[in-house]
């Protein structure tokens, strides 16, 4: 990489696996409040995931299935070369991952040069530690048919890269999908293209689902966002960078109440 442009192109690709890793890693740069954006509930969710990611620290010796990372409404992240996603296994040695790309643009056939639709998951295994599973239906369809049940906060996490919850063209999709995300009780992390984008998504989620969710991570600049500037073809005045901002939430876990105490 001899130029700033070449560096920027590489950060655009690596931004996706490194954004995931930077949140989940034990040496994450995102700290607990008040020094950082992570809430107490956020720390609980991360503690559950790190229990699985760092087996040497476990008390028990249980054998787990691979960690599932669900990438909702996948687009650009679903066409990244496999070796880019290998960064995850380098940062978490000895851990197996399943990346589930979900959405109508989650599988691009390079030979036919078009997105394919399949009733069954399209599975591609890179090696023993990394497997790609492409689901060409929307998440709400898969959730309602219980394709991913049971969810486990120790083994499952969701990432929505630039979901644009509040946009008119995608609002119907997310209105159907958000209840399932909250029902899973698993952590959901969301990135935005710029501050206005993340502000709109955060506001939409909190206004519509405030009583049903806990904020895990406040809106904050993503330290591993792309450094490459992009231009919106539909609005030439808008420039953005992939994964520039990030926040997290989860469905609220209700505590059992003893009837005698009511």
Secondary structure, 3 states (H helix, E strand, C coil): CCCHHHHHHHHHHHHHHHHHHHHHCCCCCCCECCCCCECHHHHHHHHHHHHHHCHHHCCCCCCCCCEEEEEECCCHHHHCCHHHHCHHHHHCCCCCEEEEEECCCCCEECCCCEECCCCCCEEEEEECCEEEEEECCCHHHHHHCCCCCCCCCCCEEEEEECCCCCCCCCHHHHHHHHHHHHHHCCCEEEEECCHHHHHHHHHHHHHHHHHHEEEEEEEEECCCCCCCCEECCCCCCCEECCCCEEEEEEECCCCCCCHHHC
